[in-house]
Amino acid sequence: MTVELARGQNHPLPLTRLDIRVSAGTPVVAGATLGDEDGRVRGAEWVAHPGSPVLPGLEVPRQAAAGHRLAVDLAALPGTASRVTVLLALPLTAGGPARFGALAAPVVSITGLDGTRVAGYTVTGLDTESAVVALELYRRQGAWKVRAVGQGYAGGLAELLADQGLDRAADLADAIQEAARDGMDDCVTVPPPRAGRSDRARPAFPDQAPAPHRSGPGADPSPQRPGPAPSGGAVDHAHPRRRASPPAPPHSPSAPRCPAPPSTAAAASAGPGRPARPVAGDAAGRSMEERLYNQVWGMFEDLARTVAAYRGAVDFADSRMERELDRVLSDPRSRTGSTGEQARSAARAKRDALTARAREALDRDLAQLAAEAEVVEPALPVALARWDNPVWRAYRVPADAPMAVRLGDLRLPESPQLRIPMLVRLPLERGLWVDSGRSGSAAAAAPDDVLLRRLAMDTAVAHAARLLAVHQAGGYTVHVIDPAGSAAASLAPLTGAGVLAGPPAAGAAGVAAVLARLTQRVDLVQMAVRGAATDALPADLDPAQQLLIVNDFPHGFDDRAVTQLRYLADEGPAVGVHLLLVADREDARAHGPVLDPLWRSLLRLTPVPDDHLADPWVGHAWTYEPPRLPPSGDVLRHVLARAARARPDWRP
């Protein structure tokens, strides 16, 4: 299952022998450094570059090229090496580009030795930089992961290497550039194939119709969100399970190689085969939970891309029809009469045929995704399962914390029946905001204000109950601030089960007391972590993750309380204090722009379906559907009762 990474996102590596492929569209220099556990590069002997391309477990190309292949054997790295950093730089040649911002974004892919793509990253957002740290492979708790970095340096290789802690970085940068130029002199550049007349005249449709690339607010449905697809390129709507990757060509580590020109011919010629039978947990991962998590996000990506291809194909068909109609109308001889009518009918018929072919491809992929969802959904563990999944009936308090949690479902209008679980990695990296206001969606317009606020609080309780239930005994502590006491009915499942840290705080004094305790906890843990003195924390400090539910914000909050809440939202997640806010942004209008950073820092959810989330590939507006508890409420009572009995401080 291929994962497209966003900047800062990490992903586990299922293999130790890997190829890192670079496609830049123009010659670039590729290299890599080895780092220890602290990320420190011990010297020039830990840098693989065109002048010294081979290190234990690592080989890089010997010259600048538009396409690169770096060979990595993680098991063969020196024992003190815990990090491999992949570097790209523009060669210092006359007439060559001086900055990455003038070029198409480089694409870096990690593949197995058989060519199977594991993860990819498009290095976007570069401008004046002439060198960039693209990827980082690092070892964490005995397992290897990859992180998309994308850190650029306007000072070029010298600045990049100096930032890696290397002495005489400028001298090493000059040596790398000289070796890259020498390597290019030893190679013969193969000219690109000349396109024939038929190739130039053939439209990029239906299999290669360009998809619209739109920007929008990025959804955060994952701790680890995938990165944007390369803009301006074609979207392949074939499902990965029906696409075969060509095997990587063999190479000799000792023989000099000239760079092969980047080509997509192999990928384009690999046509779809027979659809594979869906199997739950067929993605990469060390545990079934991780494999299912990766499989769900693979389904999300597949749906995003296949719908992007369909929409791009429809846009292409419509624009082609408009051009043909414009040609007809621009000629007075064919504007009227039977000739004009025949031309218009022919243009519409072409549009309909192209659209029908695109819909056929979309329906084929949707059918396979639906079949996959049918086998994946029943196999999900409690943290990722819907509330109506039978797995909740056999709920037991887990012994370990989960890697992710489900916060609802996502769907697109082309396939409203196909719902993809919205999964977020744990621990939460940002707080949650359940919007109790009118978002503008049709579902939010139906209920009155009182009912909408009740639905928002019910949704927050469902999220809190799941977070509490999927953690080990004593692993999660829930606090509630309800200044006016208006959420008693919604909070009844939590208060009745006795799973809260204390009664919901009411009034200005209650708000101040809870915020003061949690703010002090954040301060203490931060100081202990920074001073490497966690063993000096007070013995009565609750070591569990903390969740603060705030209802009807900013009612009951003065300026000091607002400042404390912002502090918890910004600093709390790093030390295990998380925020679940239930609020209508319009109610906080009196505070002005001071609260804008708070809203932006939170992941906005809604109590009713709303299309406010966007994916990071093509900017689809996904409809978010909140979790729905079974009407009887038996499942929630059963789960919370077991969670309460397992609490370490519980007394019968």
NURO-12208 format. One record per residue (C-alpha): residue number from 1; x negated, y, z. Coordinates in steps of 0.2 Angstrom, whole numbers, padded with zeros to 4 digits, always signed. Layout:
! NURO-12208
NODE     i    east   north      up
NODE   NUM       X       Y       Z
...
***
This chain:
! NURO-12208
NODE     i    east   north      up
NODE     1   +0000   +0000   +0000
NODE     2   -0008   +0016   -0006
NODE     3   -0007   +0031   +0006
NODE     4   -0010   +0049   +0000
NODE     5   -0018   +0059   +0014
NODE     6   -0016   +0077   +0019
NODE     7   -0030   +0087   +0026
NODE     8   -0034   +0081   +0044
NODE     9   -0024   +0065   +0042
NODE    10   -0032   +0048   +0046
NODE    11   -0028   +0031   +0041
NODE    12   -0035   +0014   +0046
NODE    13   -0046   +0005   +0034
NODE    14   -0042   -0014   +0031
NODE    15   -0058   -0018   +0023
NODE    16   -0076   -0016   +0027
NODE    17   -0083   -0016   +0009
NODE    18   -0076   -0002   +0000
NODE    19   -0078   +0009   -0016
NODE    20   -0076   +0028   -0014
NODE    21   -0071   +0035   -0031
NODE    22   -0072   +0053   -0036
NODE    23   -0063   +0062   -0050
NODE    24   -0067   +0080   -0052
NODE    25   -0064   +0085   -0070
NODE    26   -0081   +0093   -0071
NODE    27   -0099   +0087   -0066
NODE    28   -0101   +0087   -0047
NODE    29   -0115   +0080   -0035
NODE    30   -0109   +0067   -0023
NODE    31   -0118   +0062   -0008
NODE    32   -0115   +0055   +0010
NODE    33   -0122   +0057   +0027
NODE    34   -0123   +0045   +0042
NODE    35   -0118   +0051   +0059
NODE    36   -0119   +0044   +0077
NODE    37   -0104   +0043   +0089
NODE    38   -0105   +0062   +0092
NODE    39   -0106   +0065   +0073
NODE    40   -0124   +0071   +0073
NODE    41   -0135   +0067   +0058
NODE    42   -0152   +0063   +0065
NODE    43   -0162   +0068   +0050
NODE    44   -0164   +0068   +0031
NODE    45   -0167   +0049   +0032
NODE    46   -0148   +0048   +0036
NODE    47   -0143   +0057   +0020
NODE    48   -0139   +0048   +0004
NODE    49   -0141   +0059   -0011
NODE    50   -0146   +0058   -0030
NODE    51   -0165   +0058   -0025
NODE    52   -0162   +0045   -0011
NODE    53   -0147   +0036   -0016
NODE    54   -0148   +0020   -0006
NODE    55   -0146   +0018   +0013
NODE    56   -0141   +0002   +0023
NODE    57   -0123   -0001   +0019
NODE    58   -0122   +0014   +0008
NODE    59   -0126   +0019   -0011
NODE    60   -0122   +0035   -0020
NODE    61   -0124   +0040   -0038
NODE    62   -0140   +0046   -0045
NODE    63   -0134   +0062   -0054
NODE    64   -0120   +0074   -0056
NODE    65   -0105   +0068   -0065
NODE    66   -0086   +0071   -0067
NODE    67   -0082   +0053   -0061
NODE    68   -0091   +0045   -0046
NODE    69   -0091   +0028   -0037
NODE    70   -0099   +0027   -0020
NODE    71   -0102   +0009   -0013
NODE    72   -0100   +0007   +0006
NODE    73   -0102   -0008   +0017
NODE    74   -0097   -0003   +0034
NODE    75   -0103   -0019   +0042
NODE    76   -0120   -0016   +0035
NODE    77   -0123   +0001   +0042
NODE    78   -0136   +0004   +0055
NODE    79   -0129   +0000   +0072
NODE    80   -0131   +0018   +0078
NODE    81   -0121   +0024   +0064
NODE    82   -0102   +0027   +0068
NODE    83   -0098   +0040   +0054
NODE    84   -0100   +0041   +0035
NODE    85   -0096   +0059   +0028
NODE    86   -0093   +0061   +0010
NODE    87   -0100   +0077   +0002
NODE    88   -0096   +0085   -0015
NODE    89   -0106   +0100   -0022
NODE    90   -0106   +0109   -0038
NODE    91   -0123   +0107   -0048
NODE    92   -0133   +0123   -0050
NODE    93   -0134   +0123   -0069
NODE    94   -0133   +0138   -0081
NODE    95   -0116   +0141   -0087
NODE    96   -0108   +0129   -0075
NODE    97   -0094   +0134   -0063
NODE    98   -0100   +0142   -0047
NODE    99   -0084   +0138   -0036
NODE   100   -0072   +0125   -0033
NODE   101   -0057   +0137   -0034
NODE   102   -0060   +0139   -0053
NODE   103   -0058   +0120   -0056
NODE   104   -0044   +0107   -0054
NODE   105   -0044   +0100   -0037
NODE   106   -0055   +0085   -0035
NODE   107   -0047   +0068   -0031
NODE   108   -0056   +0056   -0019
NODE   109   -0049   +0038   -0018
NODE   110   -0054   +0023   -0007
NODE   111   -0052   +0006   -0015
NODE   112   -0057   -0012   -0012
NODE   113   -0070   -0020   -0023
NODE   114   -0056   -0027   -0034
NODE   115   -0050   -0009   -0038
NODE   116   -0035   -0010   -0026
NODE   117   -0032   +0008   -0020
NODE   118   -0031   +0010   -0001
NODE   119   -0030   +0028   +0001
NODE   120   -0032   +0044   -0008
NODE   121   -0035   +0063   -0005
NODE   122   -0033   +0078   -0016
NODE   123   -0045   +0091   -0010
NODE   124   -0034   +0107   -0012
NODE   125   -0035   +0124   -0005
NODE   126   -0053   +0128   -0011
NODE   127   -0058   +0145   -0017
NODE   128   -0076   +0152   -0016
NODE   129   -0083   +0136   -0009
NODE   130   -0097   +0127   -0020
NODE   131   -0099   +0112   -0008
NODE   132   -0086   +0102   +0002
NODE   133   -0084   +0088   +0015
NODE   134   -0071   +0078   +0007
NODE   135   -0069   +0062   +0018
NODE   136   -0075   +0055   +0034
NODE   137   -0076   +0037   +0038
NODE   138   -0077   +0034   +0057
NODE   139   -0077   +0020   +0069
NODE   140   -0065   +0022   +0084
NODE   141   -0063   +0008   +0097
NODE   142   -0071   -0005   +0086
NODE   143   -0060   -0001   +0071
NODE   144   -0064   +0010   +0055
NODE   145   -0053   +0024   +0049
NODE   146   -0054   +0037   +0036
NODE   147   -0050   +0055   +0039
NODE   148   -0046   +0068   +0025
NODE   149   -0057   +0083   +0029
NODE   150   -0058   +0096   +0015
NODE   151   -0069   +0108   +0023
NODE   152   -0077   +0119   +0011
NODE   153   -0093   +0130   +0012
NODE   154   -0096   +0146   +0002
NODE   155   -0114   +0145   +0005
NODE   156   -0116   +0128   -0004
NODE   157   -0125   +0113   +0001
NODE   158   -0138   +0122   +0011
NODE   159   -0124   +0128   +0023
NODE   160   -0115   +0112   +0023
NODE   161   -0131   +0102   +0028
NODE   162   -0135   +0115   +0041
NODE   163   -0118   +0113   +0048
NODE   164   -0122   +0094   +0049
NODE   165   -0136   +0099   +0061
NODE   166   -0150   +0095   +0049
NODE   167   -0167   +0105   +0050
NODE   168   -0173   +0113   +0034
NODE   169   -0156   +0111   +0026
NODE   170   -0160   +0123   +0012
NODE   171   -0176   +0113   +0007
NODE   172   -0165   +0097   +0007
NODE   173   -0151   +0105   -0003
NODE   174   -0164   +0111   -0016
NODE   175   -0171   +0093   -0018
NODE   176   -0153   +0086   -0020
NODE   177   -0149   +0098   -0034
NODE   178   -0166   +0095   -0043
NODE   179   -0163   +0076   -0042
NODE   180   -0146   +0078   -0049
NODE   181   -0152   +0088   -0064
NODE   182   -0166   +0075   -0067
NODE   183   -0153   +0061   -0067
NODE   184   -0142   +0070   -0080
NODE   185   -0157   +0072   -0091
NODE   186   -0159   +0053   -0092
NODE   187   -0141   +0050   -0097
NODE   188   -0133   +0051   -0114
NODE   189   -0116   +0060   -0113
NODE   190   -0102   +0050   -0121
NODE   191   -0090   +0061   -0131
NODE   192   -0072   +0059   -0127
NODE   193   -0061   +0050   -0140
NODE   194   -0053   +0060   -0153
NODE   195   -0035   +0060   -0152
NODE   196   -0026   +0056   -0168
NODE   197   -0012   +0066   -0176
NODE   198   +0001   +0054   -0169
NODE   199   -0006   +0055   -0151
NODE   200   -0005   +0074   -0152
NODE   201   +0012   +0074   -0158
NODE   202   +0019   +0061   -0145
NODE   203   +0028   +0069   -0130
NODE   204   +0024   +0064   -0113
NODE   205   +0041   +0056   -0110
NODE   206   +0048   +0045   -0103
NODE   207   +0034   +0036   -0094
NODE   208   +0023   +0051   -0092
NODE   209   +0035   +0066   -0090
NODE   210   +0027   +0079   -0079
NODE   211   +0036   +0081   -0062
NODE   212   +0040   +0099   -0055
NODE   213   +0027   +0104   -0042
NODE   214   +0036   +0115   -0029
NODE   215   +0030   +0122   -0013
NODE   216   +0040   +0122   +0002
NODE   217   +0040   +0120   +0021
NODE   218   +0031   +0103   +0025
NODE   219   +0041   +0091   +0035
NODE   220   +0032   +0083   +0049
NODE   221   +0040   +0065   +0049
NODE   222   +0023   +0058   +0054
NODE   223   +0009   +0060   +0064
NODE   224   -0001   +0057   +0050
NODE   225   +0007   +0065   +0035
NODE   226   +0001   +0060   +0017
NODE   227   -0007   +0074   +0006
NODE   228   +0000   +0083   -0010
NODE   229   +0000   +0075   -0027
NODE   230   -0012   +0083   -0040
NODE   231   -0002   +0097   -0047
NODE   232   +0000   +0098   -0066
NODE   233   -0002   +0079   -0068
NODE   234   +0010   +0066   -0073
NODE   235   +0020   +0056   -0060
NODE   236   +0020   +0038   -0062
NODE   237   +0037   +0031   -0057
NODE   238   +0032   +0013   -0057
NODE   239   +0033   +0005   -0040
NODE   240   +0015   +0000   -0033
NODE   241   +0021   -0018   -0031
NODE   242   +0024   -0020   -0050
NODE   243   +0007   -0012   -0055
NODE   244   -0009   -0021   -0056
NODE   245   -0026   -0012   -0053
NODE   246   -0040   -0016   -0065
NODE   247   -0055   -0024   -0056
NODE   248   -0070   -0013   -0053
NODE   249   -0085   -0016   -0064
NODE   250   -0099   -0025   -0056
NODE   251   -0115   -0015   -0053
NODE   252   -0133   -0018   -0048
NODE   253   -0138   -0007   -0033
NODE   254   -0156   -0006   -0040
NODE   255   -0152   -0002   -0058
NODE   256   -0150   +0016   -0063
NODE   257   -0133   +0020   -0070
NODE   258   -0127   +0034   -0080
NODE   259   -0110   +0042   -0075
NODE   260   -0095   +0035   -0084
NODE   261   -0083   +0048   -0090
NODE   262   -0067   +0049   -0080
NODE   263   -0053   +0039   -0089
NODE   264   -0035   +0035   -0085
NODE   265   -0033   +0023   -0099
NODE   266   -0034   +0008   -0088
NODE   267   -0021   +0014   -0077
NODE   268   -0010   +0020   -0091
NODE   269   -0011   +0003   -0100
NODE   270   -0006   -0007   -0085
NODE   271   +0012   -0009   -0088
NODE   272   +0025   -0014   -0075
NODE   273   +0026   -0033   -0073
NODE   274   +0039   -0043   -0064
NODE   275   +0045   -0036   -0048
NODE   276   +0038   -0044   -0032
NODE   277   +0050   -0052   -0020
NODE   278   +0050   -0040   -0005
NODE   279   +0042   -0046   +0011
NODE   280   +0043   -0037   +0028
NODE   281   +0026   -0032   +0034
NODE   282   +0016   -0034   +0018
NODE   283   +0006   -0018   +0020
NODE   284   -0011   -0016   +0028
NODE   285   -0013   -0016   +0046
NODE   286   -0020   -0025   +0061
NODE   287   -0003   -0029   +0069
NODE   288   +0014   -0032   +0063
NODE   289   +0020   -0015   +0070
NODE   290   +0006   -0006   +0060
NODE   291   +0010   -0016   +0044
NODE   292   +0028   -0011   +0046
NODE   293   +0024   +0007   +0049
NODE   294   +0013   +0008   +0034
NODE   295   +0026   -0001   +0023
NODE   296   +0040   +0011   +0028
NODE   297   +0029   +0026   +0024
NODE   298   +0024   +0017   +0007
NODE   299   +0043   +0016   +0004
NODE   300   +0045   +0035   +0008
NODE   301   +0031   +0039   -0005
NODE   302   +0038   +0027   -0018
NODE   303   +0055   +0035   -0017
NODE   304   +0047   +0053   -0017
NODE   305   +0037   +0049   -0033
NODE   306   +0051   +0039   -0043
NODE   307   +0063   +0053   -0040
NODE   308   +0050   +0066   -0045
NODE   309   +0047   +0057   -0061
NODE   310   +0066   +0056   -0064
NODE   311   +0069   +0074   -0061
NODE   312   +0054   +0079   -0072
NODE   313   +0061   +0068   -0086
NODE   314   +0078   +0076   -0085
NODE   315   +0070   +0093   -0085
NODE   316   +0060   +0088   -0100
NODE   317   +0075   +0082   -0109
NODE   318   +0085   +0098   -0105
NODE   319   +0071   +0110   -0111
NODE   320   +0068   +0100   -0127
NODE   321   +0087   +0101   -0131
NODE   322   +0086   +0120   -0127
NODE   323   +0071   +0122   -0139
NODE   324   +0080   +0113   -0153
NODE   325   +0096   +0122   -0151
NODE   326   +0086   +0139   -0151
NODE   327   +0078   +0134   -0168
NODE   328   +0096   +0130   -0175
NODE   329   +0103   +0146   -0169
NODE   330   +0088   +0156   -0175
NODE   331   +0092   +0151   -0193
NODE   332   +0107   +0160   -0200
NODE   333   +0109   +0147   -0213
NODE   334   +0112   +0133   -0200
NODE   335   +0120   +0143   -0186
NODE   336   +0138   +0140   -0192
NODE   337   +0146   +0126   -0202
NODE   338   +0144   +0107   -0202
NODE   339   +0125   +0109   -0203
NODE   340   +0124   +0118   -0187
NODE   341   +0136   +0107   -0178
NODE   342   +0127   +0091   -0183
NODE   343   +0110   +0099   -0177
NODE   344   +0118   +0103   -0160
NODE   345   +0125   +0086   -0159
NODE   346   +0109   +0078   -0163
NODE   347   +0100   +0088   -0150
NODE   348   +0112   +0083   -0136
NODE   349   +0111   +0065   -0141
NODE   350   +0092   +0065   -0139
NODE   351   +0094   +0073   -0122
NODE   352   +0107   +0060   -0117
NODE   353   +0096   +0046   -0123
NODE   354   +0081   +0052   -0114
NODE   355   +0090   +0055   -0098
NODE   356   +0098   +0038   -0099
NODE   357   +0081   +0030   -0101
NODE   358   +0075   +0040   -0086
NODE   359   +0090   +0035   -0076
NODE   360   +0087   +0017   -0080
NODE   361   +0069   +0017   -0074
NODE   362   +0075   +0026   -0058
NODE   363   +0089   +0013   -0055
NODE   364   +0076   -0001   -0057
NODE   365   +0065   +0007   -0044
NODE   366   +0079   +0011   -0032
NODE   367   +0085   -0007   -0033
NODE   368   +0068   -0014   -0028
NODE   369   +0067   -0001   -0014
NODE   370   +0084   -0005   -0008
NODE   371   +0080   -0024   -0008
NODE   372   +0064   -0020   +0002
NODE   373   +0074   -0010   +0014
NODE   374   +0085   -0024   +0017
NODE   375   +0071   -0035   +0023
NODE   376   +0061   -0022   +0032
NODE   377   +0075   -0014   +0043
NODE   378   +0080   -0030   +0052
NODE   379   +0061   -0033   +0056
NODE   380   +0057   -0017   +0064
NODE   381   +0053   -0017   +0082
NODE   382   +0063   -0006   +0095
NODE   383   +0052   +0009   +0093
NODE   384   +0056   +0010   +0074
NODE   385   +0073   +0002   +0074
NODE   386   +0090   +0010   +0072
NODE   387   +0101   +0009   +0088
NODE   388   +0113   -0003   +0080
NODE   389   +0099   -0015   +0076
NODE   390   +0101   -0032   +0086
NODE   391   +0083   -0030   +0093
NODE   392   +0090   -0018   +0106
NODE   393   +0101   -0031   +0113
NODE   394   +0086   -0041   +0118
NODE   395   +0077   -0026   +0124
NODE   396   +0063   -0028   +0137
NODE   397   +0052   -0014   +0144
NODE   398   +0036   -0015   +0133
NODE   399   +0019   -0019   +0140
NODE   400   +0010   -0006   +0128
NODE   401   +0014   +0011   +0121
NODE   402   +0020   +0010   +0103
NODE   403   +0010   +0018   +0088
NODE   404   +0026   +0028   +0082
NODE   405   +0044   +0031   +0085
NODE   406   +0059   +0034   +0074
NODE   407   +0068   +0051   +0075
NODE   408   +0081   +0048   +0062
NODE   409   +0083   +0044   +0043
NODE   410   +0079   +0053   +0027
NODE   411   +0087   +0051   +0010
NODE   412   +0088   +0060   -0007
NODE   413   +0104   +0064   -0017
NODE   414   +0099   +0052   -0031
NODE   415   +0102   +0038   -0019
NODE   416   +0112   +0043   -0004
NODE   417   +0114   +0024   +0001
NODE   418   +0095   +0022   +0002
NODE   419   +0089   +0028   +0019
NODE   420   +0070   +0028   +0024
NODE   421   +0066   +0028   +0043
NODE   422   +0058   +0045   +0048
NODE   423   +0044   +0039   +0059
NODE   424   +0032   +0050   +0069
NODE   425   +0016   +0045   +0077
NODE   426   +0014   +0044   +0096
NODE   427   +0009   +0053   +0106
NODE   428   +0018   +0068   +0099
NODE   429   +0006   +0081   +0092
NODE   430   +0020   +0094   +0092
NODE   431   +0036   +0097   +0101
NODE   432   +0053   +0094   +0095
NODE   433   +0067   +0107   +0092
NODE   434   +0085   +0101   +0090
NODE   435   +0094   +0116   +0082
NODE   436   +0111   +0119   +0089
NODE   437   +0115   +0133   +0077
NODE   438   +0123   +0133   +0060
NODE   439   +0109   +0128   +0048
NODE   440   +0120   +0132   +0032
NODE   441   +0123   +0113   +0028
NODE   442   +0141   +0107   +0025
NODE   443   +0140   +0096   +0040
NODE   444   +0135   +0110   +0052
NODE   445   +0150   +0121   +0045
NODE   446   +0163   +0108   +0051
NODE   447   +0162   +0108   +0070
NODE   448   +0165   +0123   +0081
NODE   449   +0151   +0131   +0091
NODE   450   +0155   +0121   +0107
NODE   451   +0155   +0105   +0098
NODE   452   +0139   +0108   +0088
NODE   453   +0130   +0112   +0104
NODE   454   +0137   +0096   +0112
NODE   455   +0131   +0086   +0097
NODE   456   +0114   +0094   +0098
NODE   457   +0112   +0089   +0117
NODE   458   +0118   +0072   +0113
NODE   459   +0105   +0070   +0100
NODE   460   +0091   +0076   +0111
NODE   461   +0097   +0064   +0124
NODE   462   +0096   +0050   +0111
NODE   463   +0078   +0055   +0107
NODE   464   +0073   +0056   +0125
NODE   465   +0081   +0039   +0129
NODE   466   +0071   +0031   +0115
NODE   467   +0055   +0039   +0120
NODE   468   +0057   +0033   +0138
NODE   469   +0062   +0016   +0132
NODE   470   +0048   +0012   +0120
NODE   471   +0034   +0016   +0133
NODE   472   +0028   +0004   +0146
NODE   473   +0034   +0005   +0164
NODE   474   +0029   +0022   +0171
NODE   475   +0022   +0028   +0155
NODE   476   +0034   +0042   +0152
NODE   477   +0042   +0054   +0164
NODE   478   +0057   +0065   +0159
NODE   479   +0061   +0082   +0166
NODE   480   +0077   +0092   +0162
NODE   481   +0080   +0111   +0162
NODE   482   +0099   +0115   +0161
NODE   483   +0100   +0133   +0167
NODE   484   +0119   +0134   +0167
NODE   485   +0123   +0116   +0170
NODE   486   +0132   +0115   +0154
NODE   487   +0124   +0099   +0148
NODE   488   +0130   +0087   +0162
NODE   489   +0141   +0077   +0151
NODE   490   +0127   +0074   +0138
NODE   491   +0114   +0070   +0152
NODE   492   +0126   +0058   +0161
NODE   493   +0117   +0042   +0153
NODE   494   +0100   +0048   +0160
NODE   495   +0106   +0055   +0177
NODE   496   +0117   +0039   +0179
NODE   497   +0103   +0027   +0176
NODE   498   +0091   +0037   +0187
NODE   499   +0077   +0038   +0175
NODE   500   +0074   +0057   +0177
NODE   501   +0060   +0064   +0187
NODE   502   +0073   +0074   +0197
NODE   503   +0090   +0082   +0195
NODE   504   +0091   +0094   +0180
NODE   505   +0084   +0111   +0185
NODE   506   +0098   +0125   +0186
NODE   507   +0097   +0143   +0188
NODE   508   +0082   +0155   +0187
NODE   509   +0074   +0147   +0202
NODE   510   +0075   +0129   +0195
NODE   511   +0068   +0135   +0178
NODE   512   +0053   +0143   +0187
NODE   513   +0049   +0129   +0198
NODE   514   +0049   +0116   +0184
NODE   515   +0039   +0127   +0172
NODE   516   +0026   +0131   +0186
NODE   517   +0023   +0112   +0190
NODE   518   +0021   +0107   +0172
NODE   519   +0010   +0123   +0168
NODE   520   -0001   +0118   +0183
NODE   521   -0003   +0100   +0177
NODE   522   -0008   +0106   +0160
NODE   523   -0021   +0118   +0168
NODE   524   -0028   +0104   +0179
NODE   525   -0029   +0091   +0166
NODE   526   -0038   +0103   +0154
NODE   527   -0051   +0108   +0166
NODE   528   -0054   +0090   +0171
NODE   529   -0056   +0085   +0153
NODE   530   -0067   +0099   +0148
NODE   531   -0078   +0096   +0164
NODE   532   -0078   +0077   +0161
NODE   533   -0071   +0075   +0179
NODE   534   -0055   +0066   +0176
NODE   535   -0058   +0056   +0192
NODE   536   -0057   +0072   +0202
NODE   537   -0039   +0074   +0198
NODE   538   -0027   +0074   +0213
NODE   539   -0021   +0057   +0218
NODE   540   -0003   +0062   +0217
NODE   541   -0004   +0068   +0199
NODE   542   +0008   +0058   +0188
NODE   543   -0003   +0050   +0175
NODE   544   +0012   +0047   +0163
NODE   545   +0016   +0056   +0148
NODE   546   +0028   +0071   +0152
NODE   547   +0043   +0076   +0142
NODE   548   +0053   +0092   +0146
NODE   549   +0070   +0094   +0139
NODE   550   +0076   +0112   +0139
NODE   551   +0095   +0115   +0135
NODE   552   +0102   +0131   +0129
NODE   553   +0086   +0141   +0127
NODE   554   +0083   +0155   +0131
NODE   555   +0097   +0156   +0143
NODE   556   +0090   +0158   +0161
NODE   557   +0072   +0162   +0155
NODE   558   +0064   +0178   +0159
NODE   559   +0048   +0185   +0151
NODE   560   +0037   +0175   +0162
NODE   561   +0046   +0159   +0159
NODE   562   +0046   +0162   +0140
NODE   563   +0027   +0164   +0141
NODE   564   +0025   +0148   +0151
NODE   565   +0036   +0138   +0139
NODE   566   +0026   +0144   +0124
NODE   567   +0010   +0139   +0133
NODE   568   +0017   +0122   +0136
NODE   569   +0022   +0120   +0118
NODE   570   +0004   +0125   +0112
NODE   571   -0007   +0117   +0125
NODE   572   +0004   +0103   +0132
NODE   573   +0003   +0090   +0119
NODE   574   -0016   +0088   +0120
NODE   575   -0014   +0083   +0138
NODE   576   +0002   +0073   +0138
NODE   577   +0015   +0086   +0141
NODE   578   +0028   +0087   +0127
NODE   579   +0043   +0099   +0124
NODE   580   +0061   +0094   +0118
NODE   581   +0070   +0111   +0115
NODE   582   +0089   +0112   +0112
NODE   583   +0092   +0130   +0105
NODE   584   +0100   +0141   +0092
NODE   585   +0087   +0153   +0086
NODE   586   +0100   +0167   +0084
NODE   587   +0102   +0166   +0103
NODE   588   +0084   +0171   +0105
NODE   589   +0085   +0186   +0093
NODE   590   +0083   +0198   +0107
NODE   591   +0065   +0192   +0110
NODE   592   +0061   +0198   +0093
NODE   593   +0046   +0191   +0084
NODE   594   +0037   +0185   +0100
NODE   595   +0045   +0168   +0098
NODE   596   +0041   +0165   +0080
NODE   597   +0026   +0155   +0084
NODE   598   +0036   +0144   +0096
NODE   599   +0048   +0140   +0082
NODE   600   +0034   +0136   +0069
NODE   601   +0025   +0125   +0082
NODE   602   +0040   +0113   +0084
NODE   603   +0047   +0100   +0072
NODE   604   +0065   +0106   +0068
NODE   605   +0078   +0092   +0069
NODE   606   +0097   +0094   +0068
NODE   607   +0112   +0086   +0076
NODE   608   +0121   +0084   +0059
NODE   609   +0114   +0079   +0042
NODE   610   +0104   +0094   +0034
NODE   611   +0092   +0095   +0019
NODE   612   +0079   +0106   +0028
NODE   613   +0064   +0094   +0027
NODE   614   +0051   +0093   +0013
NODE   615   +0039   +0080   +0008
NODE   616   +0020   +0085   +0005
NODE   617   +0019   +0077   -0013
NODE   618   +0032   +0087   -0023
NODE   619   +0042   +0097   -0011
NODE   620   +0058   +0087   -0012
NODE   621   +0072   +0093   +0000
NODE   622   +0075   +0078   +0010
NODE   623   +0092   +0076   +0019
NODE   624   +0088   +0072   +0038
NODE   625   +0101   +0061   +0047
NODE   626   +0099   +0061   +0066
NODE   627   +0100   +0045   +0076
NODE   628   +0118   +0039   +0080
NODE   629   +0122   +0028   +0095
NODE   630   +0135   +0015   +0094
NODE   631   +0152   +0022   +0100
NODE   632   +0153   +0010   +0115
NODE   633   +0137   +0016   +0123
NODE   634   +0133   -0001   +0129
NODE   635   +0116   -0002   +0121
NODE   636   +0110   +0015   +0129
NODE   637   +0116   +0009   +0146
NODE   638   +0108   -0008   +0144
NODE   639   +0091   +0000   +0139
NODE   640   +0091   +0014   +0152
NODE   641   +0095   +0002   +0166
NODE   642   +0081   -0010   +0161
NODE   643   +0069   +0005   +0160
NODE   644   +0075   +0012   +0177
NODE   645   +0072   -0005   +0185
NODE   646   +0054   -0006   +0178
NODE   647   +0049   +0011   +0185
NODE   648   +0035   +0009   +0198
NODE   649   +0043   +0020   +0210
NODE   650   +0061   +0012   +0208
NODE   651   +0069   +0006   +0224
NODE   652   +0085   -0005   +0224
***
